[in-house]
Amino acid sequence: MAKAKSKSAIPNSKSLVGILMGSKSDWETMRAAAETLAQFGVAHEAHVMSAHRSPLLASEFAAKAESRGIEVIIAAAGGAAHLAGVIAAHTTLPVLGVPMKSDALNGLDSLLSTVQMPAGIPVGTLAIGKPGATNAALFAIAILANSRPELKKKLRDLGLSRKRRFGK
């Protein structure tokens, strides 16, 4: 997957969220983010780019994202996992990092690489793998909901349905 088309409940709408992955193999995990965004009708797009193999592409994407209408970026990578940090270094948009599971340390290496950004390069880091991908999408929706009452209502409705389901 070099690029996935924008998904939205509103045809031809601009993507609000960019999902970036360090490699095509990350899609199996990051599909959870795309599906969550789609459930809320949030226009998004997905791209494969690497902080190491295509650093110019990554920095160019980050630098131009806001002018294209992107408001939040979700960046997933494994191993050295520098994608979220590289993206955050080139934009003022919120960047949410999703560490991928890895063979070497089962994702701990990815988590530490994503979470340990220097001061001034903020990356909101989520859980390793699919739970992190789902929560990154929900966090992106919560950010967007600050200026979109319809998304805030959908998030509230989701919260109420969870309370009913879990009896809390």
C-alpha positions as CSV (number, residue, x, y, z in Angstrom):
1,M,0.0,0.0,0.0
2,A,1.8,3.1,-1.2
3,K,-1.2,5.3,-0.6
4,A,-4.8,4.6,0.4
5,K,-7.6,6.8,-0.8
6,S,-9.3,9.1,1.6
7,K,-12.1,7.5,3.5
8,S,-15.0,9.6,4.6
9,A,-18.7,9.7,5.2
10,I,-18.6,12.9,3.1
11,P,-17.6,12.1,-0.5
12,N,-14.7,14.2,-1.9
13,S,-14.0,15.7,1.5
14,K,-10.4,16.6,2.5
15,S,-8.6,14.2,4.8
16,L,-8.5,15.4,8.4
17,V,-6.2,12.7,9.6
18,G,-3.1,11.3,8.0
19,I,-2.1,7.7,8.9
20,L,1.6,7.0,8.2
21,M,3.3,3.7,8.4
22,G,7.0,2.8,8.3
23,S,6.3,-0.3,6.1
24,K,3.5,-2.0,4.2
25,S,3.5,-4.8,6.8
26,D,2.2,-2.2,9.4
27,W,-1.1,-2.0,7.6
28,E,-2.5,-5.1,9.3
29,T,-2.2,-3.2,12.6
30,M,-3.0,0.3,11.4
31,R,-6.2,-0.9,9.6
32,A,-7.7,-0.6,13.1
33,A,-7.1,3.1,13.1
34,A,-8.5,3.5,9.6
35,E,-11.6,1.5,10.5
36,T,-12.2,3.5,13.7
37,L,-11.9,6.8,11.8
38,A,-14.3,5.5,9.2
39,Q,-16.8,4.5,11.9
40,F,-16.9,8.1,12.9
41,G,-17.0,9.4,9.4
42,V,-13.7,11.1,9.7
43,A,-11.9,11.7,6.3
44,H,-8.4,10.2,6.4
45,E,-5.6,8.9,4.2
46,A,-2.9,6.3,4.7
47,H,0.6,6.3,3.4
48,V,3.8,4.2,3.7
49,M,7.0,6.2,4.3
50,S,10.0,5.5,6.4
51,A,12.1,7.9,8.5
52,H,15.1,5.9,7.4
53,R,14.4,4.8,3.8
54,S,12.5,7.9,2.6
55,P,13.3,10.7,5.1
56,L,12.7,13.4,2.5
57,L,9.3,12.1,1.7
58,A,8.4,12.0,5.4
59,S,9.6,15.5,6.0
60,E,7.8,16.8,2.9
61,F,4.6,15.1,3.9
62,A,4.8,16.7,7.4
63,A,5.6,20.2,6.1
64,K,2.7,20.2,3.7
65,A,0.1,18.3,5.7
66,E,-1.5,21.3,7.3
67,S,-1.9,23.2,4.1
68,R,-3.7,20.2,2.6
69,G,-6.2,20.2,5.5
70,I,-4.7,17.5,7.7
71,E,-5.3,18.3,11.4
72,V,-3.8,15.3,13.1
73,I,-1.2,12.8,12.1
74,I,-0.9,9.2,13.3
75,A,2.5,7.7,12.7
76,A,3.3,4.0,13.3
77,A,6.7,2.3,13.1
78,G,8.6,-0.6,14.5
79,G,12.1,-1.2,15.7
80,A,14.0,2.2,15.8
81,A,10.5,3.8,15.3
82,H,11.6,7.3,14.4
83,L,8.8,8.1,12.0
84,A,6.6,9.9,14.6
85,G,9.5,12.0,15.8
86,V,10.6,12.9,12.3
87,I,7.1,14.0,11.4
88,A,6.7,16.0,14.6
89,A,10.0,17.8,13.9
90,H,8.5,19.1,10.7
91,T,5.0,20.2,11.7
92,T,3.1,21.9,14.6
93,L,0.2,19.5,14.1
94,P,-0.5,16.9,16.8
95,V,1.4,13.7,16.1
96,L,0.3,10.5,17.7
97,G,2.8,7.6,17.7
98,V,1.8,4.0,17.5
99,P,4.7,1.6,18.3
100,M,4.6,-1.6,16.2
101,K,5.3,-5.1,17.6
102,S,8.8,-6.2,16.6
103,D,10.5,-9.5,16.6
104,A,13.5,-8.3,18.6
105,L,11.8,-7.1,21.8
106,N,8.1,-7.6,21.1
107,G,7.6,-3.9,20.5
108,L,9.3,-2.6,23.6
109,D,12.1,-1.2,21.4
110,S,9.4,0.6,19.3
111,L,7.7,1.9,22.3
112,L,10.8,3.4,23.8
113,S,11.9,4.9,20.5
114,T,8.5,6.5,20.0
115,V,8.0,7.8,23.5
116,Q,11.5,9.2,24.2
117,M,11.4,12.4,22.1
118,P,13.6,15.4,23.0
119,A,11.9,18.4,24.5
120,G,10.3,20.5,21.8
121,I,9.4,17.5,19.6
122,P,6.1,16.3,21.2
123,V,4.7,13.0,20.2
124,G,1.7,11.5,22.0
125,T,2.6,7.9,22.3
126,L,-0.1,5.2,22.5
127,A,0.0,1.4,23.3
128,I,1.9,-1.1,21.2
129,G,0.0,-2.6,18.2
130,K,-3.7,-2.7,17.5
131,P,-4.9,-1.3,20.8
132,G,-2.6,1.7,20.2
133,A,-3.9,2.1,16.6
134,T,-7.5,2.1,17.8
135,N,-6.7,4.5,20.6
136,A,-4.7,6.8,18.3
137,A,-7.8,7.1,16.1
138,L,-10.0,7.8,19.1
139,F,-7.5,10.4,20.4
140,A,-7.4,12.0,16.9
141,I,-11.2,12.1,16.9
142,A,-11.2,13.7,20.4
143,I,-8.8,16.4,19.1
144,L,-11.1,17.0,16.1
145,A,-14.2,17.0,18.3
146,N,-13.0,20.2,20.0
147,S,-14.3,22.1,17.0
148,R,-16.8,19.6,15.7
149,P,-19.9,19.1,18.0
150,E,-21.1,16.2,15.9
151,L,-17.9,14.2,16.7
152,K,-18.1,15.2,20.4
153,K,-21.6,13.7,20.4
154,K,-20.5,10.5,18.8
155,L,-17.7,10.2,21.3
156,R,-20.2,10.7,24.2
157,D,-22.5,8.2,22.7
158,L,-19.6,5.7,22.5
159,G,-18.9,6.4,26.1
160,L,-22.5,5.8,27.1
161,S,-22.7,2.5,25.2
162,R,-19.5,1.3,27.0
163,K,-21.0,2.2,30.4
164,R,-24.1,0.2,29.5
165,R,-22.1,-2.7,28.2
166,F,-19.7,-2.9,31.2
167,G,-22.2,-1.7,33.8
168,K,-20.2,1.3,35.0
